[in-house]
Amino acid sequence: MTNKSDRPLCVDVVIPVYNEQQEVLEVTLRACCQQTYPVSRIIIVDDGSTEPVSLPNWAKSLPQISILRLSHNQGISAARNQAIACSNSALLACINAEVVPDANWLAICKYHLSTNPKVGACYTRIVPERPNRLLTRWRMRFHETQFGECSGISSFAPGHAVLFRREAVDSVGGYDPRYRRNGEDSDICERMKEVGWETHYVAKSRCVSIQKDSIRRLAEKQLIRDSSWSSPTEGSLIRLYLLLTKWTLVRAGRNLLKGRFFFLPVDAGIWACAVWAATIHAVRDSRLRSK
């Protein structure tokens, strides 16, 4: 007779999606289905995508995969909370589309949690699918966490692929929905730390980023990182321009000192694209309010 304590803890996988390409979601979904550790459910949260998300044909017959559709875009924190509310599993794996976990990702992370009872969340390294591309090298330098070779305590778990202990998530009431696009991962880990849970980096496994980098996409993310800007109503455009310019000059200066001259055109392109995007959004918003 099997002892109840010997049964594997249930894991539900949460994948928030907002206007992702269908084929990208399919690659992430397939990798989640191929984990060596059994997955109870995979909940895809369609966070108000312009074109509703649909399952690939091979996944439609799998009862453990479901899509939760939100009527409008609420942001990544609210999307994850919606799926978490539908789950009763002891472990929760939050994975972004465009991230492909190795087959042993869940098994290694689950083992780390089971041998470290104070750990509420753990994550592994992420590596790019095509590391030699210039824009990808820039992203890995300035947007992604720098990963070491030794496991241990970390200040927070980058949100690409994180395994949570359900008890830890519940102890802080889940993600804070005010963090719609950025900062949600550091916020939840900080709140878990305040109530006694640790966050760990696990070096033994990895996930692969299949993100297709472009100047426009990097600029949109940098706009938020450099200025916390997410809508035209948040503040002065002049102040925004100054913040973007300040941090661009700081990065460019560091690149000059380090001899990374190949990054300088990228710095300039991202700055120009971010300024243009913010200006267009502000003009469009102004016209809408004047009608």
Kinemage of the C-alpha trace (Angstrom):
@kinemage 1
@onewidth
@group {chain A} dominant
@subgroup {mainchain}
@vectorlist {calphas} color= white
{ca met a 1} P 0.000 0.000 0.000
{ca thr a 2} L 1.337 3.442 -0.967
{ca asn a 3} L 1.891 5.832 1.902
{ca lys a 4} L 0.071 9.113 1.386
{ca ser a 5} L 3.225 11.028 2.314
{ca asp a 6} L 5.091 9.309 -0.551
{ca arg a 7} L 2.754 10.699 -3.193
{ca pro a 8} L 4.179 13.576 -5.235
{ca leu a 9} L 2.901 17.023 -4.327
{ca cys a 10} L 0.510 18.386 -6.924
{ca val a 11} L 1.820 21.142 -9.177
{ca asp a 12} L -0.339 23.501 -11.235
{ca val a 13} L 1.319 25.533 -13.968
{ca val a 14} L 0.124 29.099 -14.649
{ca ile a 15} L 0.900 30.751 -17.995
{ca pro a 16} L -0.338 34.358 -18.414
{ca val a 17} L -0.724 35.428 -22.036
{ca tyr a 18} L -1.359 38.826 -23.591
{ca asn a 19} L -1.128 39.137 -27.376
{ca glu a 20} L 1.588 36.465 -27.606
{ca gln a 21} L 2.144 34.672 -30.876
{ca gln a 22} L 0.291 31.349 -31.003
{ca glu a 23} L 3.355 29.344 -32.016
{ca val a 24} L 5.373 30.803 -29.121
{ca leu a 25} L 2.738 29.777 -26.598
{ca glu a 26} L 2.671 26.296 -28.128
{ca val a 27} L 6.411 25.800 -27.561
{ca thr a 28} L 6.108 26.845 -23.902
{ca leu a 29} L 3.025 24.683 -23.417
{ca arg a 30} L 4.666 21.610 -24.928
{ca ala a 31} L 7.701 22.002 -22.653
{ca cys a 32} L 5.394 22.175 -19.608
{ca cys a 33} L 3.672 18.968 -20.708
{ca gln a 34} L 7.008 17.178 -21.065
{ca gln a 35} L 8.207 17.748 -17.501
{ca thr a 36} L 9.620 14.674 -15.748
{ca tyr a 37} L 7.725 15.703 -12.605
{ca pro a 38} L 3.957 15.191 -13.036
{ca val a 39} L 1.871 18.308 -13.673
{ca ser a 40} L -1.712 18.295 -12.367
{ca arg a 41} L -3.097 21.229 -14.358
{ca ile a 42} L -1.917 23.861 -16.799
{ca ile a 43} L -3.951 27.051 -16.646
{ca ile a 44} L -3.433 29.519 -19.494
{ca val a 45} L -4.755 32.970 -18.608
{ca asp a 46} L -5.739 35.005 -21.667
{ca asp a 47} L -5.392 38.495 -20.222
{ca gly a 48} L -7.748 40.231 -22.665
{ca ser a 49} L -5.727 39.530 -25.824
{ca thr a 50} L -6.892 41.307 -28.980
{ca glu a 51} L -7.144 37.910 -30.670
{ca pro a 52} L -8.385 35.293 -28.186
{ca val a 53} L -5.879 32.564 -27.402
{ca ser a 54} L -6.652 29.054 -28.602
{ca leu a 55} L -5.066 25.692 -27.828
{ca pro a 56} L -3.053 23.827 -30.455
{ca asn a 57} L -4.822 20.762 -31.825
{ca trp a 58} L -2.663 18.296 -29.886
{ca ala a 59} L -3.568 19.989 -26.574
{ca lys a 60} L -7.338 20.185 -27.026
{ca ser a 61} L -7.869 16.585 -25.936
{ca leu a 62} L -5.799 16.931 -22.750
{ca pro a 63} L -8.160 17.536 -19.808
{ca gln a 64} L -5.468 19.022 -17.585
{ca ile a 65} L -5.018 22.017 -19.910
{ca ser a 66} L -7.518 24.861 -19.736
{ca ile a 67} L -7.839 28.497 -20.819
{ca leu a 68} L -9.142 31.156 -18.454
{ca arg a 69} L -10.268 34.180 -20.463
{ca leu a 70} L -10.390 37.651 -18.914
{ca ser a 71} L -12.778 40.207 -20.426
{ca his a 72} L -10.112 42.926 -20.534
{ca asn a 73} L -6.416 43.355 -19.916
{ca gln a 74} L -5.738 43.510 -16.166
{ca gly a 75} L -1.967 43.057 -16.053
{ca ile a 76} L 0.288 40.130 -15.262
{ca ser a 77} L -0.274 40.182 -11.481
{ca ala a 78} L -4.064 40.060 -11.713
{ca ala a 79} L -3.872 37.399 -14.436
{ca arg a 80} L -1.738 35.133 -12.267
{ca asn a 81} L -3.998 35.717 -9.260
{ca gln a 82} L -7.039 34.625 -11.285
{ca ala a 83} L -5.391 31.293 -12.090
{ca ile a 84} L -4.069 30.823 -8.558
{ca ala a 85} L -7.617 31.257 -7.249
{ca cys a 86} L -8.670 28.307 -9.440
{ca ser a 87} L -5.942 26.039 -8.080
{ca asn a 88} L -5.887 23.779 -5.042
{ca ser a 89} L -2.363 22.430 -5.569
{ca ala a 90} L 0.383 22.575 -2.967
{ca leu a 91} L 2.848 23.959 -5.539
{ca leu a 92} L 2.389 26.623 -8.192
{ca ala a 93} L 4.651 27.108 -11.189
{ca cys a 94} L 4.300 30.538 -12.796
{ca ile a 95} L 5.824 30.529 -16.269
{ca asn a 96} L 5.764 33.191 -18.967
{ca ala a 97} L 5.163 32.472 -22.622
{ca glu a 98} L 8.437 32.604 -24.577
{ca val a 99} L 10.122 30.644 -21.782
{ca val a 100} L 10.912 26.952 -22.356
{ca pro a 101} L 11.820 25.036 -19.199
{ca asp a 102} L 14.129 22.040 -19.432
{ca ala a 103} L 12.368 18.723 -18.848
{ca asn a 104} L 13.817 18.404 -15.332
{ca trp a 105} L 12.994 21.960 -14.281
{ca leu a 106} L 10.045 21.127 -12.033
{ca ala a 107} L 11.704 18.020 -10.587
{ca ile a 108} L 14.826 19.917 -9.535
{ca cys a 109} L 12.914 22.889 -8.138
{ca lys a 110} L 10.450 20.656 -6.283
{ca tyr a 111} L 13.334 18.723 -4.711
{ca his a 112} L 14.893 22.010 -3.601
{ca leu a 113} L 11.642 23.084 -1.931
{ca ser a 114} L 11.182 19.707 -0.235
{ca thr a 115} L 14.698 19.838 1.247
{ca asn a 116} L 14.481 23.508 2.278
{ca pro a 117} L 11.246 24.003 4.263
{ca lys a 118} L 11.780 27.759 4.710
{ca val a 119} L 11.869 28.385 0.950
{ca gly a 120} L 8.658 29.827 -0.454
{ca ala a 121} L 9.850 30.370 -4.032
{ca cys a 122} L 12.724 29.182 -6.190
{ca tyr a 123} L 13.921 29.783 -9.725
{ca thr a 124} L 16.648 28.663 -12.108
{ca arg a 125} L 18.874 30.318 -14.665
{ca ile a 126} L 17.499 31.463 -18.004
{ca val a 127} L 19.604 31.343 -21.152
{ca pro a 128} L 18.796 32.769 -24.604
{ca glu a 129} L 18.080 30.463 -27.506
{ca arg a 130} L 20.387 32.530 -29.738
{ca pro a 131} L 22.947 34.121 -27.410
{ca asn a 132} L 25.143 35.698 -30.093
{ca arg a 133} L 22.575 38.140 -31.467
{ca leu a 134} L 23.429 41.738 -30.587
{ca leu a 135} L 19.983 42.710 -29.254
{ca thr a 136} L 19.774 39.498 -27.246
{ca arg a 137} L 23.200 40.151 -25.743
{ca trp a 138} L 22.013 43.651 -24.779
{ca arg a 139} L 18.866 42.247 -23.156
{ca met a 140} L 20.781 39.617 -21.209
{ca arg a 141} L 23.151 42.313 -19.950
{ca phe a 142} L 20.611 44.975 -18.959
{ca his a 143} L 17.196 43.322 -18.583
{ca glu a 144} L 17.886 39.871 -17.197
{ca thr a 145} L 19.278 38.689 -13.879
{ca gln a 146} L 22.932 37.658 -13.844
{ca phe a 147} L 23.044 34.003 -12.816
{ca gly a 148} L 25.837 32.345 -10.850
{ca glu a 149} L 27.022 28.767 -10.500
{ca cys a 150} L 25.996 28.288 -6.864
{ca ser a 151} L 22.489 27.881 -5.465
{ca gly a 152} L 21.372 29.964 -2.515
{ca ile a 153} L 19.283 32.784 -1.076
{ca ser a 154} L 18.224 35.512 -3.490
{ca ser a 155} L 16.454 38.832 -2.978
{ca phe a 156} L 13.715 37.886 -5.432
{ca ala a 157} L 12.799 35.382 -8.137
{ca pro a 158} L 12.645 36.829 -11.680
{ca gly a 159} L 9.167 36.102 -12.967
{ca his a 160} L 10.031 34.069 -16.062
{ca ala a 161} L 9.667 30.691 -14.359
{ca val a 162} L 9.158 30.411 -10.607
{ca leu a 163} L 8.041 27.493 -8.471
{ca phe a 164} L 6.087 28.665 -5.412
{ca arg a 165} L 4.964 26.901 -2.312
{ca arg a 166} L 1.219 27.561 -2.221
{ca glu a 167} L 1.363 28.240 1.500
{ca ala a 168} L 3.847 31.059 0.914
{ca val a 169} L 1.731 32.671 -1.805
{ca asp a 170} L -1.384 32.505 0.370
{ca ser a 171} L 0.479 34.014 3.325
{ca val a 172} L 0.860 37.306 1.426
{ca gly a 173} L -2.429 37.275 -0.485
{ca gly a 174} L -0.872 36.571 -3.879
{ca tyr a 175} L 0.456 39.116 -6.316
{ca asp a 176} L -0.287 42.809 -5.921
{ca pro a 177} L -2.472 43.753 -8.945
{ca arg a 178} L -1.101 47.299 -8.893
{ca tyr a 179} L 2.025 45.873 -10.534
{ca arg a 180} L 0.610 45.434 -14.002
{ca arg a 181} L 3.731 45.015 -16.108
{ca asn a 182} L 6.857 45.301 -13.993
{ca gly a 183} L 8.085 44.788 -10.433
{ca glu a 184} L 5.505 42.166 -9.464
{ca asp a 185} L 8.162 39.500 -8.892
{ca ser a 186} L 10.332 41.529 -6.513
{ca asp a 187} L 7.224 42.774 -4.669
{ca ile a 188} L 5.784 39.340 -3.869
{ca cys a 189} L 9.177 37.972 -2.800
{ca glu a 190} L 9.787 40.953 -0.540
{ca arg a 191} L 6.401 40.474 1.129
{ca met a 192} L 7.068 36.745 1.569
{ca lys a 193} L 10.407 37.568 3.178
{ca glu a 194} L 8.639 39.835 5.669
{ca val a 195} L 6.551 36.895 6.923
{ca gly a 196} L 9.458 34.442 7.097
{ca trp a 197} L 9.775 32.827 3.649
{ca glu a 198} L 13.027 32.670 1.700
{ca thr a 199} L 13.563 32.903 -2.062
{ca his a 200} L 16.285 30.715 -3.554
{ca tyr a 201} L 18.180 30.485 -6.822
{ca val a 202} L 18.711 26.885 -7.990
{ca ala a 203} L 21.691 26.587 -10.314
{ca lys a 204} L 21.243 22.967 -11.416
{ca ser a 205} L 18.519 23.514 -13.999
{ca arg a 206} L 17.615 26.117 -16.580
{ca cys a 207} L 14.969 27.597 -18.838
{ca val a 208} L 15.529 28.806 -22.388
{ca ser a 209} L 14.280 32.203 -23.555
{ca ile a 210} L 12.919 32.115 -27.111
{ca gln a 211} L 12.026 35.815 -27.085
{ca lys a 212} L 12.559 37.502 -30.449
{ca asp a 213} L 14.251 40.765 -29.576
{ca ser a 214} L 13.693 44.006 -31.455
{ca ile a 215} L 14.550 47.638 -30.754
{ca arg a 216} L 10.861 48.427 -30.348
{ca arg a 217} L 10.235 45.621 -27.879
{ca leu a 218} L 13.304 46.398 -25.801
{ca ala a 219} L 12.369 50.102 -25.822
{ca glu a 220} L 8.864 49.396 -24.497
{ca lys a 221} L 10.317 47.452 -21.584
{ca gln a 222} L 13.030 50.024 -20.950
{ca leu a 223} L 10.425 52.774 -20.863
{ca ile a 224} L 8.901 51.135 -17.812
{ca arg a 225} L 12.200 50.161 -16.174
{ca asp a 226} L 13.778 53.621 -16.495
{ca ser a 227} L 10.764 55.720 -15.556
{ca ser a 228} L 7.982 53.437 -14.190
{ca trp a 229} L 5.857 54.913 -16.988
{ca ser a 230} L 2.901 52.894 -18.209
{ca ser a 231} L 0.328 55.474 -19.346
{ca pro a 232} L 0.242 59.092 -20.599
{ca thr a 233} L -1.721 60.221 -17.534
{ca glu a 234} L 1.082 59.375 -15.101
{ca gly a 235} L 3.154 62.509 -15.423
{ca ser a 236} L 4.952 65.119 -17.480
{ca leu a 237} L 6.441 64.125 -20.822
{ca ile a 238} L 9.382 66.434 -20.178
{ca arg a 239} L 10.166 64.611 -16.931
{ca leu a 240} L 9.873 61.311 -18.782
{ca tyr a 241} L 12.280 62.462 -21.494
{ca leu a 242} L 14.779 63.567 -18.852
{ca leu a 243} L 14.607 60.238 -17.022
{ca leu a 244} L 15.037 58.250 -20.220
{ca thr a 245} L 17.982 60.413 -21.248
{ca lys a 246} L 19.598 60.188 -17.821
{ca trp a 247} L 19.577 56.390 -17.638
{ca thr a 248} L 20.542 55.997 -21.287
{ca leu a 249} L 23.625 58.161 -20.688
{ca val a 250} L 24.456 56.131 -17.560
{ca arg a 251} L 24.309 52.859 -19.520
{ca ala a 252} L 26.221 54.313 -22.453
{ca gly a 253} L 28.904 55.601 -20.085
{ca arg a 254} L 29.308 52.178 -18.525
{ca asn a 255} L 29.510 50.604 -21.965
{ca leu a 256} L 32.249 53.051 -22.952
{ca leu a 257} L 34.245 52.332 -19.790
{ca lys a 258} L 33.892 48.568 -20.295
{ca gly a 259} L 34.788 48.760 -23.980
{ca arg a 260} L 31.350 47.549 -25.070
{ca phe a 261} L 31.249 49.938 -28.028
{ca phe a 262} L 28.966 47.585 -29.991
{ca phe a 263} L 26.158 48.363 -27.497
{ca leu a 264} L 26.223 52.127 -28.120
{ca pro a 265} L 24.030 52.067 -31.271
{ca val a 266} L 21.562 49.867 -29.380
{ca asp a 267} L 21.485 52.346 -26.477
{ca ala a 268} L 20.737 55.183 -28.910
{ca gly a 269} L 18.107 53.209 -30.826
{ca ile a 270} L 16.271 52.130 -27.688
{ca trp a 271} L 16.276 55.696 -26.327
{ca ala a 272} L 14.865 57.109 -29.584
{ca cys a 273} L 12.210 54.400 -29.875
{ca ala a 274} L 11.149 54.811 -26.228
{ca val a 275} L 10.824 58.594 -26.610
{ca trp a 276} L 8.824 58.161 -29.819
{ca ala a 277} L 6.505 55.554 -28.281
{ca ala a 278} L 5.800 57.719 -25.222
{ca thr a 279} L 5.122 60.766 -27.407
{ca ile a 280} L 2.723 58.887 -29.684
{ca his a 281} L 0.833 57.459 -26.692
{ca ala a 282} L 0.577 60.898 -25.098
{ca val a 283} L -0.680 62.568 -28.298
{ca arg a 284} L -3.222 59.829 -28.880
{ca asp a 285} L -4.450 60.031 -25.285
{ca ser a 286} L -4.741 63.823 -25.505
{ca arg a 287} L -6.882 63.578 -28.637
{ca leu a 288} L -9.163 61.002 -27.036
{ca arg a 289} L -9.700 63.192 -23.961
{ca ser a 290} L -10.431 66.276 -26.066
{ca lys a 291} L -13.298 64.595 -27.914
